[in-house]
Amino acid sequence: MSRKNQIIYCNCCGKEICAESLAERTSFLTVKKEWGYFSHKKDGKIHSADICEECCQKLAETFAIPPEEEEITEFV
Ligand SMILES: [Zn+2]
């Protein structure tokens, strides 16, 4: 996790995303994965990362199969 001094940084490009206190109101991706028994390399480790909106977009463009997209019909 790339969080220092209550600032969240993008693991992908290293840029500052926002202050931790504004995380709820900021658009970015947080991924967390527990590599358990069925993982070959990272057995028993938890990896987490924050990725900014811009990097998410770039990352998605590299996918062979684009991410599924649907409209949000209800904003909470
Ligand atoms: Zn980024």
N, CA, C, O and the ligand as a Tripos MOL2 file, in Angstrom:
@<TRIPOS>MOLECULE
protein
  305   303    77     0     0
PROTEIN
NO_CHARGES

@<TRIPOS>ATOM
      1 N           0.8520   -1.2000    0.0000 N.3       1 MET1
      2 CA          0.0000    0.0000    0.0000 C.3       1 MET1
      3 C           0.8840    1.2450    0.0000 C.2       1 MET1
      4 O           1.8190    1.3590    0.7920 O.2       1 MET1
      5 N           0.5750    2.1630   -0.8910 N.am      2 SER2
      6 CA          1.4050    3.3470   -1.0370 C.3       2 SER2
      7 C           0.8040    4.5300   -0.3050 C.2       2 SER2
      8 O           0.4420    5.5380   -0.9110 O.2       2 SER2
      9 N           0.7050    4.3910    1.0020 N.am      3 ARG3
     10 CA          0.1350    5.5010    1.7750 C.3       3 ARG3
     11 C           1.1560    5.9990    2.7790 C.2       3 ARG3
     12 O           1.6080    5.2600    3.6540 O.2       3 ARG3
     13 N           1.5070    7.2590    2.6350 N.am      4 LYS4
     14 CA          2.4980    7.8600    3.5280 C.3       4 LYS4
     15 C           1.9950    9.2010    4.0040 C.2       4 LYS4
     16 O           1.4170    9.9550    3.2210 O.2       4 LYS4
     17 N           2.1980    9.5110    5.2460 N.am      5 ASN5
     18 CA          1.7670   10.7920    5.8180 C.3       5 ASN5
     19 C           0.3250   11.1410    5.4600 C.2       5 ASN5
     20 O           0.0050   12.2880    5.1490 O.2       5 ASN5
     21 N          -0.5290   10.1330    5.5120 N.am      6 GLN6
     22 CA         -1.9470   10.3190    5.2090 C.3       6 GLN6
     23 C          -2.2240   10.7780    3.7780 C.2       6 GLN6
     24 O          -3.2700   11.3590    3.4890 O.2       6 GLN6
     25 N          -1.2710   10.5060    2.8910 N.am      7 ILE7
     26 CA         -1.4710   10.8050    1.4770 C.3       7 ILE7
     27 C          -1.4810    9.4730    0.7300 C.2       7 ILE7
     28 O          -0.6680    8.5880    0.9950 O.2       7 ILE7
     29 N          -2.4070    9.3540   -0.1960 N.am      8 ILE8
     30 CA         -2.4760    8.1310   -0.9990 C.3       8 ILE8
     31 C          -1.7850    8.3890   -2.3380 C.2       8 ILE8
     32 O          -2.1170    9.3360   -3.0500 O.2       8 ILE8
     33 N          -0.8340    7.5440   -2.6620 N.am      9 TYR9
     34 CA         -0.1030    7.6620   -3.9190 C.3       9 TYR9
     35 C          -0.5110    6.5490   -4.8710 C.2       9 TYR9
     36 O          -0.8810    5.4530   -4.4490 O.2       9 TYR9
     37 N          -0.4360    6.8460   -6.1540 N.am     10 CYS10
     38 CA         -0.7340    5.8370   -7.1680 C.3      10 CYS10
     39 C           0.4520    4.8760   -7.2630 C.2      10 CYS10
     40 O           1.5820    5.3060   -7.4990 O.2      10 CYS10
     41 N           0.2050    3.6020   -7.0840 N.am     11 ASN11
     42 CA          1.2820    2.6110   -7.1700 C.3      11 ASN11
     43 C           1.8340    2.5020   -8.5900 C.2      11 ASN11
     44 O           2.9710    2.0790   -8.7990 O.2      11 ASN11
     45 N           1.0280    2.8820   -9.5360 N.am     12 CYS12
     46 CA          1.4070    2.7090  -10.9280 C.3      12 CYS12
     47 C           2.3170    3.8410  -11.4180 C.2      12 CYS12
     48 O           3.3830    3.5690  -11.9700 O.2      12 CYS12
     49 N           1.9180    5.1050  -11.2280 N.am     13 CYS13
     50 CA          2.7100    6.2260  -11.7360 C.3      13 CYS13
     51 C           3.4210    6.9840  -10.6240 C.2      13 CYS13
     52 O           4.2770    7.8230  -10.9040 O.2      13 CYS13
     53 N           3.0870    6.7090   -9.3770 N.am     14 GLY14
     54 CA          3.7550    7.3460   -8.2500 C.3      14 GLY14
     55 C           3.2110    8.7130   -7.8720 C.2      14 GLY14
     56 O           3.6620    9.3220   -6.9030 O.2      14 GLY14
     57 N           2.2410    9.1920   -8.6410 N.am     15 LYS15
     58 CA          1.6780   10.5130   -8.3500 C.3      15 LYS15
     59 C           0.7460   10.4670   -7.1450 C.2      15 LYS15
     60 O           0.1770    9.4310   -6.8020 O.2      15 LYS15
     61 N           0.6160   11.6290   -6.5200 N.am     16 GLU16
     62 CA         -0.2760   11.7490   -5.3760 C.3      16 GLU16
     63 C          -1.7220   11.6730   -5.8560 C.2      16 GLU16
     64 O          -2.1020   12.3680   -6.7980 O.2      16 GLU16
     65 N          -2.5160   10.8420   -5.2210 N.am     17 ILE17
     66 CA         -3.9300   10.7620   -5.6140 C.3      17 ILE17
     67 C          -4.7420   11.7570   -4.7970 C.2      17 ILE17
     68 O          -5.4180   12.6220   -5.3540 O.2      17 ILE17
     69 N          -4.6730   11.6330   -3.4780 N.am     18 CYS18
     70 CA         -5.4120   12.5530   -2.6160 C.3      18 CYS18
     71 C          -5.0090   12.3010   -1.1720 C.2      18 CYS18
     72 O          -4.2620   11.3700   -0.8720 O.2      18 CYS18
     73 N          -5.5110   13.1360   -0.2970 N.am     19 ALA19
     74 CA         -5.3130   12.9010    1.1270 C.3      19 ALA19
     75 C          -6.2170   11.7460    1.5350 C.2      19 ALA19
     76 O          -7.3110   11.5790    0.9950 O.2      19 ALA19
     77 N          -5.7560   10.9640    2.4790 N.am     20 GLU20
     78 CA         -6.5320    9.8150    2.9280 C.3      20 GLU20
     79 C          -7.9370   10.2100    3.3860 C.2      20 GLU20
     80 O          -8.8940    9.4540    3.2220 O.2      20 GLU20
     81 N          -8.0370   11.3900    3.9530 N.am     21 SER21
     82 CA         -9.3280   11.8630    4.4520 C.3      21 SER21
     83 C         -10.3190   12.1310    3.3150 C.2      21 SER21
     84 O         -11.5270   12.1930    3.5420 O.2      21 SER21
     85 N          -9.7990   12.2900    2.0870 N.am     22 LEU22
     86 CA        -10.6760   12.5660    0.9520 C.3      22 LEU22
     87 C         -10.9090   11.3250    0.0910 C.2      22 LEU22
     88 O         -11.5240   11.4040   -0.9730 O.2      22 LEU22
     89 N         -10.4190   10.1970    0.5550 N.am     23 ALA23
     90 CA        -10.5060    8.9500   -0.2240 C.3      23 ALA23
     91 C         -11.9410    8.5950   -0.6170 C.2      23 ALA23
     92 O         -12.1930    8.0850   -1.7080 O.2      23 ALA23
     93 N         -12.8680    8.8740    0.2910 N.am     24 GLU24
     94 CA        -14.2680    8.5430    0.0300 C.3      24 GLU24
     95 C         -14.8400    9.3360   -1.1420 C.2      24 GLU24
     96 O         -15.7550    8.8890   -1.8320 O.2      24 GLU24
     97 N         -14.2810   10.5150   -1.3440 N.am     25 ARG25
     98 CA        -14.8300   11.3930   -2.3770 C.3      25 ARG25
     99 C         -13.9450   11.4710   -3.6110 C.2      25 ARG25
    100 O         -14.1500   12.3200   -4.4780 O.2      25 ARG25
    101 N         -12.9670   10.5870   -3.6860 N.am     26 THR26
    102 CA        -12.0540   10.5920   -4.8170 C.3      26 THR26
    103 C         -12.1750    9.2870   -5.5900 C.2      26 THR26
    104 O         -12.3820    8.2230   -5.0070 O.2      26 THR26
    105 N         -12.0440    9.3830   -6.9110 N.am     27 SER27
    106 CA        -12.1560    8.1940   -7.7410 C.3      27 SER27
    107 C         -10.8010    7.5690   -7.9980 C.2      27 SER27
    108 O          -9.9830    8.1280   -8.7290 O.2      27 SER27
    109 N         -10.5650    6.4400   -7.4130 N.am     28 PHE28
    110 CA         -9.3690    5.6720   -7.7160 C.3      28 PHE28
    111 C          -9.6390    4.2150   -7.3740 C.2      28 PHE28
    112 O         -10.6220    3.8860   -6.7100 O.2      28 PHE28
    113 N          -8.7580    3.3640   -7.8340 N.am     29 LEU29
    114 CA         -8.9590    1.9390   -7.6300 C.3      29 LEU29
    115 C          -8.0670    1.4170   -6.5190 C.2      29 LEU29
    116 O          -6.8660    1.6860   -6.4960 O.2      29 LEU29
    117 N          -8.6520    0.6810   -5.6100 N.am     30 THR30
    118 CA         -7.8560    0.0070   -4.5910 C.3      30 THR30
    119 C          -7.9750   -1.4890   -4.8380 C.2      30 THR30
    120 O          -9.0780   -2.0360   -4.8720 O.2      30 THR30
    121 N          -6.8500   -2.1360   -5.0070 N.am     31 VAL31
    122 CA         -6.8870   -3.5860   -5.1690 C.3      31 VAL31
    123 C          -6.2010   -4.2500   -3.9950 C.2      31 VAL31
    124 O          -5.1570   -3.7970   -3.5260 O.2      31 VAL31
    125 N          -6.7860   -5.3030   -3.5400 N.am     32 LYS32
    126 CA         -6.2170   -6.0420   -2.4380 C.3      32 LYS32
    127 C          -6.3820   -7.5220   -2.7390 C.2      32 LYS32
    128 O          -7.4730   -7.9910   -3.0620 O.2      32 LYS32
    129 N          -5.3030   -8.2300   -2.6290 N.am     33 LYS33
    130 CA         -5.3660   -9.6520   -2.9400 C.3      33 LYS33
    131 C          -4.6060  -10.4650   -1.9060 C.2      33 LYS33
    132 O          -3.4320  -10.2160   -1.6330 O.2      33 LYS33
    133 N          -5.2860  -11.4200   -1.3500 N.am     34 GLU34
    134 CA         -4.6230  -12.3660   -0.4530 C.3      34 GLU34
    135 C          -4.2110  -13.5640   -1.2890 C.2      34 GLU34
    136 O          -5.0470  -14.3180   -1.7870 O.2      34 GLU34
    137 N          -2.8890  -13.7220   -1.4310 N.am     35 TRP35
    138 CA         -2.3900  -14.8510   -2.2190 C.3      35 TRP35
    139 C          -2.3100  -16.0630   -1.3140 C.2      35 TRP35
    140 O          -1.3990  -16.1980   -0.4970 O.2      35 TRP35
    141 N          -3.2640  -16.9180   -1.4760 N.am     36 GLY36
    142 CA         -3.3630  -18.0590   -0.5740 C.3      36 GLY36
    143 C          -2.6910  -19.3120   -1.1090 C.2      36 GLY36
    144 O          -1.7430  -19.2590   -1.8930 O.2      36 GLY36
    145 N          -3.1960  -20.3890   -0.6760 N.am     37 TYR37
    146 CA         -2.6300  -21.7090   -0.9500 C.3      37 TYR37
    147 C          -2.4870  -22.0080   -2.4450 C.2      37 TYR37
    148 O          -1.5520  -22.6940   -2.8590 O.2      37 TYR37
    149 N          -3.4140  -21.4930   -3.2470 N.am     38 PHE38
    150 CA         -3.4080  -21.8440   -4.6690 C.3      38 PHE38
    151 C          -2.5040  -20.9600   -5.5120 C.2      38 PHE38
    152 O          -2.4130  -21.1300   -6.7270 O.2      38 PHE38
    153 N          -1.8400  -20.0220   -4.8650 N.am     39 SER39
    154 CA         -0.8930  -19.1880   -5.5780 C.3      39 SER39
    155 C           0.4630  -19.8910   -5.5740 C.2      39 SER39
    156 O           0.8730  -20.4640   -4.5650 O.2      39 SER39
    157 N           1.1500  -19.8400   -6.7100 N.am     40 HIS40
    158 CA          2.4290  -20.5420   -6.8130 C.3      40 HIS40
    159 C           3.5920  -19.7700   -6.2020 C.2      40 HIS40
    160 O           4.5020  -20.3490   -5.6070 O.2      40 HIS40
    161 N           3.5400  -18.4480   -6.3630 N.am     41 LYS41
    162 CA          4.6960  -17.6520   -5.9570 C.3      41 LYS41
    163 C           4.5130  -16.8920   -4.6560 C.2      41 LYS41
    164 O           5.4310  -16.8040   -3.8400 O.2      41 LYS41
    165 N           3.3150  -16.3420   -4.4690 N.am     42 LYS42
    166 CA          3.1440  -15.3940   -3.3770 C.3      42 LYS42
    167 C           2.3520  -15.9820   -2.2250 C.2      42 LYS42
    168 O           1.6640  -15.2680   -1.4950 O.2      42 LYS42
    169 N           2.4540  -17.2480   -2.0780 N.am     43 ASP43
    170 CA          1.7510  -17.9810   -1.0420 C.3      43 ASP43
    171 C           1.7850  -17.2730    0.3170 C.2      43 ASP43
    172 O           2.8500  -17.0000    0.8690 O.2      43 ASP43
    173 N           0.6060  -16.9900    0.8300 N.am     44 GLY44
    174 CA          0.5200  -16.4320    2.1760 C.3      44 GLY44
    175 C           0.8290  -14.9500    2.2890 C.2      44 GLY44
    176 O           1.1180  -14.4650    3.3820 O.2      44 GLY44
    177 N           0.7730  -14.2180    1.1780 N.am     45 LYS45
    178 CA          1.0510  -12.7830    1.2340 C.3      45 LYS45
    179 C          -0.1850  -11.9940    0.8180 C.2      45 LYS45
    180 O          -0.9850  -12.4410   -0.0040 O.2      45 LYS45
    181 N          -0.3180  -10.8190    1.4030 N.am     46 ILE46
    182 CA         -1.3980   -9.9290    0.9890 C.3      46 ILE46
    183 C          -0.7810   -8.7710    0.2260 C.2      46 ILE46
    184 O           0.0930   -8.0730    0.7410 O.2      46 ILE46
    185 N          -1.2310   -8.5700   -0.9860 N.am     47 HIS47
    186 CA         -0.7630   -7.4350   -1.7810 C.3      47 HIS47
    187 C          -1.8840   -6.4230   -1.8910 C.2      47 HIS47
    188 O          -3.0370   -6.7920   -2.1120 O.2      47 HIS47
    189 N          -1.5580   -5.1530   -1.7380 N.am     48 SER48
    190 CA         -2.5730   -4.1360   -1.9730 C.3      48 SER48
    191 C          -1.9470   -2.9560   -2.6930 C.2      48 SER48
    192 O          -0.7630   -2.6630   -2.5250 O.2      48 SER48
    193 N          -2.7530   -2.2880   -3.4930 N.am     49 ALA49
    194 CA         -2.2650   -1.1630   -4.2790 C.3      49 ALA49
    195 C          -3.3860   -0.1790   -4.5440 C.2      49 ALA49
    196 O          -4.5610   -0.5430   -4.5850 O.2      49 ALA49
    197 N          -3.0040    1.0690   -4.7210 N.am     50 ASP50
    198 CA         -3.9510    2.1100   -5.1190 C.3      50 ASP50
    199 C          -3.5500    2.5710   -6.5070 C.2      50 ASP50
    200 O          -2.3700    2.8070   -6.7650 O.2      50 ASP50
    201 N          -4.5030    2.6980   -7.3900 N.am     51 ILE51
    202 CA         -4.2050    3.0960   -8.7600 C.3      51 ILE51
    203 C          -5.1100    4.2580   -9.1500 C.2      51 ILE51
    204 O          -6.3300    4.1770   -9.0080 O.2      51 ILE51
    205 N          -4.5040    5.3460   -9.6440 N.am     52 CYS52
    206 CA         -5.2820    6.5420   -9.9800 C.3      52 CYS52
    207 C          -6.1510    6.3000  -11.2150 C.2      52 CYS52
    208 O          -5.9610    5.3400  -11.9620 O.2      52 CYS52
    209 N          -7.0970    7.1950  -11.3930 N.am     53 GLU53
    210 CA         -8.0660    7.0500  -12.4760 C.3      53 GLU53
    211 C          -7.3780    6.9870  -13.8440 C.2      53 GLU53
    212 O          -7.7400    6.1880  -14.7080 O.2      53 GLU53
    213 N          -6.3820    7.8490  -14.0110 N.am     54 GLU54
    214 CA         -5.6490    7.9220  -15.2780 C.3      54 GLU54
    215 C          -4.9590    6.5870  -15.5980 C.2      54 GLU54
    216 O          -5.0180    6.0970  -16.7260 O.2      54 GLU54
    217 N          -4.3070    6.0140  -14.5830 N.am     55 CYS55
    218 CA         -3.6170    4.7360  -14.7770 C.3      55 CYS55
    219 C          -4.6060    3.5950  -15.0040 C.2      55 CYS55
    220 O          -4.3260    2.6670  -15.7640 O.2      55 CYS55
    221 N          -5.7480    3.6650  -14.3530 N.am     56 CYS56
    222 CA         -6.7950    2.6520  -14.5620 C.3      56 CYS56
    223 C          -7.1980    2.6230  -16.0250 C.2      56 CYS56
    224 O          -7.3620    1.5680  -16.6390 O.2      56 CYS56
    225 N          -7.3490    3.8350  -16.5580 N.am     57 GLN57
    226 CA         -7.7460    3.9850  -17.9570 C.3      57 GLN57
    227 C          -6.6920    3.3760  -18.8720 C.2      57 GLN57
    228 O          -7.0070    2.6090  -19.7820 O.2      57 GLN57
    229 N          -5.4240    3.7350  -18.6130 N.am     58 LYS58
    230 CA         -4.3180    3.2270  -19.4240 C.3      58 LYS58
    231 C          -4.1930    1.7140  -19.3080 C.2      58 LYS58
    232 O          -3.9510    1.0080  -20.2870 O.2      58 LYS58
    233 N          -4.3660    1.2440  -18.0840 N.am     59 LEU59
    234 CA         -4.2650   -0.1850  -17.8130 C.3      59 LEU59
    235 C          -5.3510   -0.9490  -18.5760 C.2      59 LEU59
    236 O          -5.0940   -1.9850  -19.1890 O.2      59 LEU59
    237 N          -6.5600   -0.4110  -18.5210 N.am     60 ALA60
    238 CA         -7.6900   -1.0540  -19.1830 C.3      60 ALA60
    239 C          -7.4670   -1.1340  -20.6940 C.2      60 ALA60
    240 O          -7.9110   -2.0790  -21.3480 O.2      60 ALA60
    241 N          -6.7750   -0.1320  -21.2390 N.am     61 GLU61
    242 CA         -6.4980   -0.1060  -22.6810 C.3      61 GLU61
    243 C          -5.5210   -1.2030  -23.1010 C.2      61 GLU61
    244 O          -5.4550   -1.5640  -24.2760 O.2      61 GLU61
    245 N          -4.7660   -1.7310  -22.1420 N.am     62 THR62
    246 CA         -3.8120   -2.7910  -22.4720 C.3      62 THR62
    247 C          -4.4540   -4.1840  -22.3860 C.2      62 THR62
    248 O          -3.8450   -5.1840  -22.7650 O.2      62 THR62
    249 N          -5.6780   -4.2270  -21.8850 N.am     63 PHE63
    250 CA         -6.3550   -5.5230  -21.7520 C.3      63 PHE63
    251 C          -6.7210   -6.0910  -23.1220 C.2      63 PHE63
    252 O          -7.1690   -5.3580  -24.0040 O.2      63 PHE63
    253 N          -6.5330   -7.3700  -23.2920 N.am     64 ALA64
    254 CA         -6.9530   -8.0300  -24.5240 C.3      64 ALA64
    255 C          -8.4760   -8.0430  -24.5970 C.2      64 ALA64
    256 O          -9.0680   -7.8790  -25.6640 O.2      64 ALA64
    257 N          -9.0870   -8.2420  -23.4450 N.am     65 ILE65
    258 CA        -10.5440   -8.1900  -23.3420 C.3      65 ILE65
    259 C         -10.8780   -6.9910  -22.4670 C.2      65 ILE65
    260 O         -10.5220   -6.9690  -21.2890 O.2      65 ILE65
    261 N         -11.5540   -5.9970  -23.0220 N.am     66 PRO66
    262 CA        -11.8290   -4.7960  -22.2270 C.3      66 PRO66
    263 C         -12.6950   -5.0770  -21.0120 C.2      66 PRO66
    264 O         -13.4910   -6.0160  -21.0130 O.2      66 PRO66
    265 N         -12.5390   -4.2580  -19.9700 N.am     67 PRO67
    266 CA        -13.3590   -4.4830  -18.7800 C.3      67 PRO67
    267 C         -14.8420   -4.3070  -19.0940 C.2      67 PRO67
    268 O         -15.2160   -3.5370  -19.9780 O.2      67 PRO67
    269 N         -15.6450   -5.0060  -18.3840 N.am     68 GLU68
    270 CA        -17.0890   -4.8660  -18.5700 C.3      68 GLU68
    271 C         -17.5330   -3.5000  -18.1140 C.2      68 GLU68
    272 O         -17.0250   -2.9600  -17.1310 O.2      68 GLU68
    273 N         -18.4740   -2.9530  -18.8280 N.am     69 GLU69
    274 CA        -18.9230   -1.6070  -18.5210 C.3      69 GLU69
    275 C         -20.4390   -1.5860  -18.4660 C.2      69 GLU69
    276 O         -21.1120   -2.1230  -19.3460 O.2      69 GLU69
    277 N         -20.9590   -0.9760  -17.4460 N.am     70 GLU70
    278 CA        -22.3900   -0.7710  -17.3990 C.3      70 GLU70
    279 C         -22.7110    0.5550  -16.7330 C.2      70 GLU70
    280 O         -21.9180    1.0880  -15.9570 O.2      70 GLU70
    281 N         -23.8620    1.0650  -17.0440 N.am     71 GLU71
    282 CA        -24.2450    2.3520  -16.4890 C.3      71 GLU71
    283 C         -24.6600    2.2060  -15.0390 C.2      71 GLU71
    284 O         -25.2960    1.2250  -14.6540 O.2      71 GLU71
    285 N         -24.2900    3.2000  -14.2400 N.am     72 ILE72
    286 CA        -24.7890    3.2250  -12.8590 C.3      72 ILE72
    287 C         -26.1840    3.8300  -12.9290 C.2      72 ILE72
    288 O         -26.3620    4.9590  -13.3880 O.2      72 ILE72
    289 N         -27.1490    3.0810  -12.4780 N.am     73 THR73
    290 CA        -28.5230    3.5900  -12.5720 C.3      73 THR73
    291 C         -28.9460    4.3030  -11.2970 C.2      73 THR73
    292 O         -29.8860    5.0980  -11.2840 O.2      73 THR73
    293 N         -28.2270    3.9980  -10.2330 N.am     74 GLU74
    294 CA        -28.6080    4.5810   -8.9600 C.3      74 GLU74
    295 C         -27.3780    5.0980   -8.2270 C.2      74 GLU74
    296 O         -26.5150    4.3140   -7.8310 O.2      74 GLU74
    297 N         -27.2940    6.3850   -8.0470 N.am     75 PHE75
    298 CA        -26.1810    6.9410   -7.2770 C.3      75 PHE75
    299 C         -26.5380    6.9370   -5.8050 C.2      75 PHE75
    300 O         -27.6120    7.3850   -5.4050 O.2      75 PHE75
    301 N         -25.6350    6.4330   -5.0250 N.am     76 VAL76
    302 CA        -25.8990    6.3720   -3.5810 C.3      76 VAL76
    303 C         -25.3900    7.6480   -2.9150 C.2      76 VAL76
    304 O         -25.5130    7.8010   -1.7000 O.2      76 VAL76
    305 ZN         -1.3600    6.6880  -11.6370 Zn       77 ZN77
@<TRIPOS>BOND
     1     1     2 1
     2     2     3 1
     3     3     4 2
     4     3     5 am
     5     5     6 1
     6     6     7 1
     7     7     8 2
     8     7     9 am
     9     9    10 1
    10    10    11 1
    11    11    12 2
    12    11    13 am
    13    13    14 1
    14    14    15 1
    15    15    16 2
    16    15    17 am
    17    17    18 1
    18    18    19 1
    19    19    20 2
    20    19    21 am
    21    21    22 1
    22    22    23 1
    23    23    24 2
    24    23    25 am
    25    25    26 1
    26    26    27 1
    27    27    28 2
    28    27    29 am
    29    29    30 1
    30    30    31 1
    31    31    32 2
    32    31    33 am
    33    33    34 1
    34    34    35 1
    35    35    36 2
    36    35    37 am
    37    37    38 1
    38    38    39 1
    39    39    40 2
    40    39    41 am
    41    41    42 1
    42    42    43 1
    43    43    44 2
    44    43    45 am
    45    45    46 1
    46    46    47 1
    47    47    48 2
    48    47    49 am
    49    49    50 1
    50    50    51 1
    51    51    52 2
    52    51    53 am
    53    53    54 1
    54    54    55 1
    55    55    56 2
    56    55    57 am
    57    57    58 1
    58    58    59 1
    59    59    60 2
    60    59    61 am
    61    61    62 1
    62    62    63 1
    63    63    64 2
    64    63    65 am
    65    65    66 1
    66    66    67 1
    67    67    68 2
    68    67    69 am
    69    69    70 1
    70    70    71 1
    71    71    72 2
    72    71    73 am
    73    73    74 1
    74    74    75 1
    75    75    76 2
    76    75    77 am
    77    77    78 1
    78    78    79 1
    79    79    80 2
    80    79    81 am
    81    81    82 1
    82    82    83 1
    83    83    84 2
    84    83    85 am
    85    85    86 1
    86    86    87 1
    87    87    88 2
    88    87    89 am
    89    89    90 1
    90    90    91 1
    91    91    92 2
    92    91    93 am
    93    93    94 1
    94    94    95 1
    95    95    96 2
    96    95    97 am
    97    97    98 1
    98    98    99 1
    99    99   100 2
   100    99   101 am
   101   101   102 1
   102   102   103 1
   103   103   104 2
   104   103   105 am
   105   105   106 1
   106   106   107 1
   107   107   108 2
   108   107   109 am
   109   109   110 1
   110   110   111 1
   111   111   112 2
   112   111   113 am
   113   113   114 1
   114   114   115 1
   115   115   116 2
   116   115   117 am
   117   117   118 1
   118   118   119 1
   119   119   120 2
   120   119   121 am
   121   121   122 1
   122   122   123 1
   123   123   124 2
   124   123   125 am
   125   125   126 1
   126   126   127 1
   127   127   128 2
   128   127   129 am
   129   129   130 1
   130   130   131 1
   131   131   132 2
   132   131   133 am
   133   133   134 1
   134   134   135 1
   135   135   136 2
   136   135   137 am
   137   137   138 1
   138   138   139 1
   139   139   140 2
   140   139   141 am
   141   141   142 1
   142   142   143 1
   143   143   144 2
   144   143   145 am
   145   145   146 1
   146   146   147 1
   147   147   148 2
   148   147   149 am
   149   149   150 1
   150   150   151 1
   151   151   152 2
   152   151   153 am
   153   153   154 1
   154   154   155 1
   155   155   156 2
   156   155   157 am
   157   157   158 1
   158   158   159 1
   159   159   160 2
   160   159   161 am
   161   161   162 1
   162   162   163 1
   163   163   164 2
   164   163   165 am
   165   165   166 1
   166   166   167 1
   167   167   168 2
   168   167   169 am
   169   169   170 1
   170   170   171 1
   171   171   172 2
   172   171   173 am
   173   173   174 1
   174   174   175 1
   175   175   176 2
   176   175   177 am
   177   177   178 1
   178   178   179 1
   179   179   180 2
   180   179   181 am
   181   181   182 1
   182   182   183 1
   183   183   184 2
   184   183   185 am
   185   185   186 1
   186   186   187 1
   187   187   188 2
   188   187   189 am
   189   189   190 1
   190   190   191 1
   191   191   192 2
   192   191   193 am
   193   193   194 1
   194   194   195 1
   195   195   196 2
   196   195   197 am
   197   197   198 1
   198   198   199 1
   199   199   200 2
   200   199   201 am
   201   201   202 1
   202   202   203 1
   203   203   204 2
   204   203   205 am
   205   205   206 1
   206   206   207 1
   207   207   208 2
   208   207   209 am
   209   209   210 1
   210   210   211 1
   211   211   212 2
   212   211   213 am
   213   213   214 1
   214   214   215 1
   215   215   216 2
   216   215   217 am
   217   217   218 1
   218   218   219 1
   219   219   220 2
   220   219   221 am
   221   221   222 1
   222   222   223 1
   223   223   224 2
   224   223   225 am
   225   225   226 1
   226   226   227 1
   227   227   228 2
   228   227   229 am
   229   229   230 1
   230   230   231 1
   231   231   232 2
   232   231   233 am
   233   233   234 1
   234   234   235 1
   235   235   236 2
   236   235   237 am
   237   237   238 1
   238   238   239 1
   239   239   240 2
   240   239   241 am
   241   241   242 1
   242   242   243 1
   243   243   244 2
   244   243   245 am
   245   245   246 1
   246   246   247 1
   247   247   248 2
   248   247   249 am
   249   249   250 1
   250   250   251 1
   251   251   252 2
   252   251   253 am
   253   253   254 1
   254   254   255 1
   255   255   256 2
   256   255   257 am
   257   257   258 1
   258   258   259 1
   259   259   260 2
   260   259   261 am
   261   261   262 1
   262   262   263 1
   263   263   264 2
   264   263   265 am
   265   265   266 1
   266   266   267 1
   267   267   268 2
   268   267   269 am
   269   269   270 1
   270   270   271 1
   271   271   272 2
   272   271   273 am
   273   273   274 1
   274   274   275 1
   275   275   276 2
   276   275   277 am
   277   277   278 1
   278   278   279 1
   279   279   280 2
   280   279   281 am
   281   281   282 1
   282   282   283 1
   283   283   284 2
   284   283   285 am
   285   285   286 1
   286   286   287 1
   287   287   288 2
   288   287   289 am
   289   289   290 1
   290   290   291 1
   291   291   292 2
   292   291   293 am
   293   293   294 1
   294   294   295 1
   295   295   296 2
   296   295   297 am
   297   297   298 1
   298   298   299 1
   299   299   300 2
   300   299   301 am
   301   301   302 1
   302   302   303 1
   303   303   304 2
@<TRIPOS>SUBSTRUCTURE
     1 MET1         2 RESIDUE 1 A MET
     2 SER2         6 RESIDUE 1 A SER
     3 ARG3        10 RESIDUE 1 A ARG
     4 LYS4        14 RESIDUE 1 A LYS
     5 ASN5        18 RESIDUE 1 A ASN
     6 GLN6        22 RESIDUE 1 A GLN
     7 ILE7        26 RESIDUE 1 A ILE
     8 ILE8        30 RESIDUE 1 A ILE
     9 TYR9        34 RESIDUE 1 A TYR
    10 CYS10       38 RESIDUE 1 A CYS
    11 ASN11       42 RESIDUE 1 A ASN
    12 CYS12       46 RESIDUE 1 A CYS
    13 CYS13       50 RESIDUE 1 A CYS
    14 GLY14       54 RESIDUE 1 A GLY
    15 LYS15       58 RESIDUE 1 A LYS
    16 GLU16       62 RESIDUE 1 A GLU
    17 ILE17       66 RESIDUE 1 A ILE
    18 CYS18       70 RESIDUE 1 A CYS
    19 ALA19       74 RESIDUE 1 A ALA
    20 GLU20       78 RESIDUE 1 A GLU
    21 SER21       82 RESIDUE 1 A SER
    22 LEU22       86 RESIDUE 1 A LEU
    23 ALA23       90 RESIDUE 1 A ALA
    24 GLU24       94 RESIDUE 1 A GLU
    25 ARG25       98 RESIDUE 1 A ARG
    26 THR26      102 RESIDUE 1 A THR
    27 SER27      106 RESIDUE 1 A SER
    28 PHE28      110 RESIDUE 1 A PHE
    29 LEU29      114 RESIDUE 1 A LEU
    30 THR30      118 RESIDUE 1 A THR
    31 VAL31      122 RESIDUE 1 A VAL
    32 LYS32      126 RESIDUE 1 A LYS
    33 LYS33      130 RESIDUE 1 A LYS
    34 GLU34      134 RESIDUE 1 A GLU
    35 TRP35      138 RESIDUE 1 A TRP
    36 GLY36      142 RESIDUE 1 A GLY
    37 TYR37      146 RESIDUE 1 A TYR
    38 PHE38      150 RESIDUE 1 A PHE
    39 SER39      154 RESIDUE 1 A SER
    40 HIS40      158 RESIDUE 1 A HIS
    41 LYS41      162 RESIDUE 1 A LYS
    42 LYS42      166 RESIDUE 1 A LYS
    43 ASP43      170 RESIDUE 1 A ASP
    44 GLY44      174 RESIDUE 1 A GLY
    45 LYS45      178 RESIDUE 1 A LYS
    46 ILE46      182 RESIDUE 1 A ILE
    47 HIS47      186 RESIDUE 1 A HIS
    48 SER48      190 RESIDUE 1 A SER
    49 ALA49      194 RESIDUE 1 A ALA
    50 ASP50      198 RESIDUE 1 A ASP
    51 ILE51      202 RESIDUE 1 A ILE
    52 CYS52      206 RESIDUE 1 A CYS
    53 GLU53      210 RESIDUE 1 A GLU
    54 GLU54      214 RESIDUE 1 A GLU
    55 CYS55      218 RESIDUE 1 A CYS
    56 CYS56      222 RESIDUE 1 A CYS
    57 GLN57      226 RESIDUE 1 A GLN
    58 LYS58      230 RESIDUE 1 A LYS
    59 LEU59      234 RESIDUE 1 A LEU
    60 ALA60      238 RESIDUE 1 A ALA
    61 GLU61      242 RESIDUE 1 A GLU
    62 THR62      246 RESIDUE 1 A THR
    63 PHE63      250 RESIDUE 1 A PHE
    64 ALA64      254 RESIDUE 1 A ALA
    65 ILE65      258 RESIDUE 1 A ILE
    66 PRO66      262 RESIDUE 1 A PRO
    67 PRO67      266 RESIDUE 1 A PRO
    68 GLU68      270 RESIDUE 1 A GLU
    69 GLU69      274 RESIDUE 1 A GLU
    70 GLU70      278 RESIDUE 1 A GLU
    71 GLU71      282 RESIDUE 1 A GLU
    72 ILE72      286 RESIDUE 1 A ILE
    73 THR73      290 RESIDUE 1 A THR
    74 GLU74      294 RESIDUE 1 A GLU
    75 PHE75      298 RESIDUE 1 A PHE
    76 VAL76      302 RESIDUE 1 A VAL
    77 ZN77       305 GROUP 0 **** ****
